[in-house]
Amino acid sequence: ARASAEEGGDPRPLPYYARESKLDEYPGTFDDYSEIVIQFGFVSMFACAFPLAPLACLANNMMEMRTDATKLLYSLRRPRYRGADGIGSWYKILTAISYAAVITNVSLLTFTSPAIREQLGLRGAPLVWFAVGLEHAVVLFKVLAAELIPDTPMWVRRAMARQQYEKELRFKGGGYADT
């Protein structure tokens, strides 16, 4: 067996795959998703209380990308590939947070902003009904936007259809399409 360079044996450095096999294993994406979802929750739910929060989060996320890339490249073993169709249950959590953000922001604006109360001249129960009506209007707009704007752009759907068509041609023995 070959002795390592540290033990006074072969002075040649270990190949990259041997060095990488000694690194810690990648813990998975749960912590990464969790961090981003919590940040999204704070930014979206309290955007009207601290309007500079999205800018601060952008700066944080840019630095986080660099540190995570460094960590993945030099400190951890390469993660095993696990295919996924989407982000899984995180999508439902993000949707719930976005609805909670509508309620939180409408409440913060209507109940803590003296400008809105003074402009509309509302106090007590009429102010609450105004808040409920505004919240319902924003939720309706959110639902309509989600229904009317497609999740996948047209050019992506065309490219996917073309790939599927070419795949079917190959399996039928027709070869590749000309264009």
C-alpha positions, 0 to 999 in steps of 0.5 A: 500500500502507498504511504501518504506524503504526511507519513514520509512516503510518496511525496506526490499529492493525493488526487482531488477525488482522494482529498475530497473523500476525506472532507465532511459530507454535504448536510443537504438543502434543508438548512439552505431552504429554511434560511431563505424562507425565513428571510422571505417571511421577514422581508415580505411580512414587514416590508412596510415597516422597514422598506430597506429590508429587501436591499439588506437581504440582497446584499446578504444573499450575494455574500451568502452565495459566495461563502456557500460556493466556497464552502461547497468547493473547498470544505465539503464533499461534492453532494450526490445528485438527487433530482427534483421536479420543484422545491417540494413542500417549500412552495406551500410554505412560501404561498402561506407566508405570502398570504400572511404578508398581505394580512400583516402589511395591510394591518400595519398600514391601516392601523399604524399609519396616521396618514391613512386614517386622516386621509380617509377619516376612519376610526373604529369599526369602519377602519377595520372594515376598510382593512378587511376590504383592502386585504380581500382586494389585495388577495384577489389581485394576488390570486388573479395574477397567479392564475393569469401569469403562467408559471413557465414562459412560452419560450420554455414550453416551446423548447420543452415540446421540441425536446419531447418531439425529438426524443420521440423521434429518436425512440421511434428510430427517426433520428434527430430533427433537421432544425 
